[in-house]
Amino acid sequence: MTTNLRKDAVRSRRAILGAARELYRDDTEASFAEISQEAGVGQATVYRHFADRRALLVALAEEDMGALEERLAAEPIDPESLEALLREMIAAQLRSQGLIAAIRAGEVEESQVERLTERVRALVAPRLEAARTAGLVRPDLTADDALTVLAMVDGAVAALRDRAERERASARAFEIALDGLRVRA
């Protein structure tokens, strides 16, 4: 976000992102007109902040990633933090099915998706190393394996429309995947 925005522009941007996040929770069919109505701003205001849907989707993903990075920067990295991070990211996936579906459908440029993926790897890597050092996960586990687990869980819920059903399927898929990450006794 540009730091030289006026206070009212900052408020408008926050309202637009909040409305889009809520409307895109389950799908990305909401138009800019619907987003503007939900945000309580004019449609032209939405277009002043976001040239198109792709720009809005990227802003939502960037904001979510930035908030996660900021929060995790204040937490110590310990052997349990990898599982906690993966659980948090899966919960975020559940809250953002529409956004994820749009990314999956190619509505966000591949270079932007790769930058976000690199940021996820940067969050996973030190937590993975701590878990590996403590003997909590398989010694051959990589950050890309952790990303694969996230993709597998997303795949388990992608076609489901009912939120409660998605939550159950997500929890079950993660528990099954988690068994594959752990060191065998």
N, C-alpha and C positions, 0 to 999 in steps of 0.2 A: 504494500500500500504506500502511496506517495505521502511523505510526511508533511508536505506543504498544503494539504487540503484544508479548507475552512472547516470550522467546527460543524456547521450544518451539513457540509458535504461528507464529513466523516460519519455523522449520524445517519445520513441517507445510505451511505455504503454499507454500514453495519446492518441497517434495517433490510436492505436488499439481500445481503448475504444470509441473514437469518431467515428471511422468507424463502429464499431459494433452497436453503438447507432443509427446511421443513417440507417444502413442496417436493423436493427431489429425494426425500427420505426413502420412498418406495419405488419411484420411477422418475423419469426425466421428461415427462410429457408437458409439464407446465410451461406456458408461454411467458414471454416478458410482460404481457398485459396482466396475466394472473399474478406474477411475481410482484409487479408494481402495486397491484391492488392489495395483496397480502402485506406488503412492506409499508403501505400508506404513502407512497410517493407516485409521481406521474411516470408514465411509461418512458418519456423522454429522459427522465432522471436515470432510469435503469440503463438506457443506451449511452448516457454521458459517462457512466462508470464502466460499462462493459459493452464493447463494440458488437459482440455477438455472444451466442450461447457458449461457444468454445472458451472465450475469455472468462465468462462467469464460472464455468466448470473448473478451469485452471485455478481461478482465484479461490474457489471453495477448497480444492485439494491442497493448495499451497497454505491456506490458512489452517486447515486441519493439521497438516504436517508441522507447521511452525509452532502451533500450540503444543503438540506432542513433544517436539524437540525441546522447547522451553521448559516444559514440566519435567522432563527426564533429566535435563541438565542439572537440576537441583537435587536429584536423588542419587544415592550411592549405587554403584554397580556391585552387585553381590551374586552368588551362585543362583539364587532364586529369581533374579531380575529378568532372565530370559523368558521363563514361563509367564511371568507377570506381564511383560511387554507383549508377548504373543496374545495373551488373553485380552489385553487392552486393545490391541489392533483388531482382533476379531470382533470385539464389541463395537468398535468404530465402523467396521465393515457392515455390521448389522444396521447401524444407524444411517448408513450411506449407500444403500443398495442401488438407488437411482443413479447416483454419481458414478459408482463402480460400473454399472451397466453401460453408462455412456462412455467411460474410458475403455471398457472391454470392446465396445462397438466401434472404436476408432475415432471418437469425437474429440479426442485430445491428441495433439501431435505426439508422435513417438518420442521425439527428443525430450519433450516435457515429461512424459511418462518415465523415461529412463532417468531423468534427473531426480524425480520423486523416488524411484526405485533405489537409486544410489544413496539417497538420504535414509531410506529404510535400512539398507545394508549397514550404513554407518551407525545406526542405533542398535542394530542386532549384534554386530561384530564383537564389541567389548563384553556384552552380556553373554554371548555364546562362549567366548573365551573363559569367562569366570565360571560358567556352568561346566564347561569341559574340564577345566583345571580341578574343580571340585568333584569330578567324576559323576556328575548328575546326568550328563548326556553322552551319547556315543562319541568316541574320540574322532571318528571320521566325519562328524556332522559339520556342514558348512553353512555360511549365512544364506547361500542360495537354497539350501535344503529348508531352512526356516521360511524363506519366501515361498517355497513350494507348498509348505504346510498351509500358509495363509491362502494360497490359490486353491488348494484342495478344499479347504473349508468354505471358501467363497463358492466354489463349484457345487458344493453340497446344498447351498441355499439359493443359488441364483434363480432357479425356476419357481421357487416357492413364493407365494404372494401373502400368505398370512404371517404376520409378525411373530406370533407365538410359535407357529410351526417352524419358522426360520430359526428362532432362538433354540428350540429343542434340537433341530437338525445340526445347527452350528456347534452346540455343546457336545453332542454325540460325535460328530466328525472330528472335533478337536481332541477329544479324549482318545479316540482311536489313533489319530496321528501322533499324539503325545507319547503313546506307548511305543511307537516306532523311533522316537527321538531318544528315549531313555536308554541307559546302559542296562544290558541284560544281566541278571544276577547269576 
